[in-house]
Amino acid sequence: MANHTHDVLGIGNAIVDVLAHTEDDFLIANQLAKGSMRLIDETEAERLYGAMGPAIIISGGSAANTTVGIASLGGKAAFIGKVRQDAVGDVFTHDIRAIGVHFETHRSVEGPATARSFILVTPDGERTMNTYLGACQLLGPDDIDDTLVEASKITYLEGYLWDPPDAKDAFRKAAGIAHRAGRKVSITLSDSFCVDRYRDEFRELLRDKTIDILFANEHELKSLYATSDFDSALAALRQEGALGVVTRSEHGSLIVSHEGTKAVAAHPIETLVDTTGAGDLFAAGFLLGLARGIDHENCARMGALAASEVIQHLGARPQTSLKDLAAESGLTIS
Amino acid sequence: MANHTHDVLGIGNAIVDVLAHTEDDFLIANQLAKGSMRLIDETEAERLYGAMGPAIIISGGSAANTTVGIASLGGKAAFIGKVRQDAVGDVFTHDIRAIGVHFETHRSVEGPATARSFILVTPDGERTMNTYLGACQLLGPDDIDDTLVEASKITYLEGYLWDPPDAKDAFRKAAGIAHRAGRKVSITLSDSFCVDRYRDEFRELLRDKTIDILFANEHELKSLYATSDFDSALAALRQEGALGVVTRSEHGSLIVSHEGTKAVAAHPIETLVDTTGAGDLFAAGFLLGLARGIDHENCARMGALAASEVIQHLGARPQTSLKDLAAESGLTIS
């Protein structure tokens, strides 16, 4: 399966999302920081599920969502992540394969259950995530398939991989294989609290050229450079060798390199329902464009289009063909 | 819990829905009759799930959806239905309780798994259902809580209860208790194929006055009276003692009694996404209005409003407060 070329290989936490609308009061009563992702254990997962409203269940996981977006856009994608052999693992596996993503990571047969993220969506469309990592904690270097990395134009990794114990070793192994094969390596910083936890390590990844393409939103970028001033953070990013892609919600995105900074507008939407997956889907469009040799501005337009679909309904997976949607907007991938 | 009054007690199959968008070609290739519900076994469930696209998982079940709609409208509702003690049963139980529906039916600890319905939604918004009844097959008269029926102004039963072996006995038991307590009994015909299977029994329920309020759509009503002529079917319905409520999708609804027929318009929508649950939510609004003594036309308006919310997103459970939505439209329940 790995001997044909993939546009993108995503490596990340394999998670099924449990999403519910909630009022801001619920976040306050449960001391949850709006817009963030916090890690929870199984006991807290049960407590929170019991307290939250009726939910809908949709496969998620940041890098996994990105590979699904790429497949929906008509690209070829693969994913590495760990689920257990249980009912939730069946759901994750079905959904990612059903859209055509190559997913063959060995499933654990014992130990913690497949990961779930309990996502609370407030009336402003913002999502607050509570993640039980479960089986994701078992992802390690042995799960990295060398030939799959070599056969993928871009290997894309999520910052959240720093949370489980051995996944960062899997990350480093994959990055090494990719570079030796002349491939590109990309990372998303995932979440400003995640950057707080691993700031030095993420900056080291940039300094030592492990990362060719960096995705971040404003909060994550400011956290990375430990500054409250966005322009200072941008200036610092320009000094790195990497291509920076900074997403700014309704203000669009910035493409940042040592050559300068280019702004690209957001894609118009009718109603914001749920921002879950916005960054993941932006990365999907941008990375597929990059893998196919499209210029950076059109990569960002493709990213904005993919993000616009996913924020207009609950859940982080597209509910319509992004390829058709892109064609309607005059954006095509060849 | 049963000693305060419920507006409506729903009795039905307790099902979790697995919904996926699909093209018409998929229905044709799998020989599925669009818009219908067919019963499948576990082997076919696995085959179909493997063949269908990425899905979202949301609690469902026709009468269960109705009770959830009533709770969302601010009413008091209870539900009787059978799930097993498994992961899918946990999802069903969480969701229905989380919105405030009283649900205490004894869960089975062995035997078939909790029911799932694999629902294929075509681009026209029509849904085609493939239901594995699982644990629903264990629902029987012993599950009917006498005091709960007595404490509920209306007992609402789905025609689908004729499919599992003993649920119709539960249905008859509940109807008897309700009438002896001076309460009303209502049924939805569920599906025209279901009416084909049990036509004589459903007509007998009307003849012997087991049913006070009948919900049906055009296809089901024509099937009930074995005629292709809608006006003939309406004329036959007018001869029954029951109050008839006939839903006609975008053409609104008809309130049919021996006094005559009254048409009420549909509630306007922006985009039809998925008709799953349209009839269930119409019944929710109508029945709550009826339980609160509102006139039939306003009952139908409340039903149309509830249906309009649920057909604008995937899944048969409301994603916003129907009470707030009703208030915005000037419809209030006191």
Contacts between the chains, C-beta under 8 A, distances in Angstrom:
chain1	res1	chain2	res2	distance
A	20	B	98	7.8
A	21	B	319	6.4
A	21	B	320	7.0
A	49	B	94	6.3
A	50	B	94	7.3
A	52	B	98	6.8
A	53	B	98	4.9
A	53	B	99	6.7
A	54	B	59	6.9
A	54	B	68	7.2
A	54	B	94	7.6
A	54	B	95	4.1
A	54	B	96	7.6
A	54	B	98	4.8
A	54	B	99	5.1
A	54	B	317	6.0
A	55	B	91	7.9
A	55	B	94	7.2
A	55	B	95	6.5
A	55	B	98	7.7
A	56	B	56	5.8
A	56	B	57	6.9
A	56	B	58	4.7
A	56	B	315	6.4
A	56	B	319	7.9
A	57	B	56	6.9
A	57	B	57	3.9
A	57	B	58	7.2
A	57	B	91	6.8
A	58	B	56	4.7
A	58	B	57	7.2
A	59	B	54	6.9
A	68	B	54	7.2
A	86	B	87	7.6
A	87	B	86	7.6
A	87	B	87	4.4
A	87	B	88	7.0
A	88	B	87	7.0
A	91	B	55	7.9
A	91	B	57	6.8
A	94	B	49	6.4
A	94	B	50	7.3
A	94	B	54	7.6
A	94	B	55	7.2
A	95	B	54	4.1
A	95	B	55	6.4
A	96	B	54	7.6
A	98	B	20	7.8
A	98	B	52	6.9
A	98	B	53	4.9
A	98	B	54	4.8
A	98	B	55	7.6
A	99	B	53	6.7
A	99	B	54	5.1
A	313	B	313	6.6
A	313	B	314	7.5
A	314	B	313	7.5
A	314	B	319	6.7
A	315	B	56	6.4
A	317	B	54	6.0
A	317	B	56	8.0
A	319	B	21	6.4
A	319	B	56	7.9
A	319	B	314	6.7
A	320	B	21	7.1
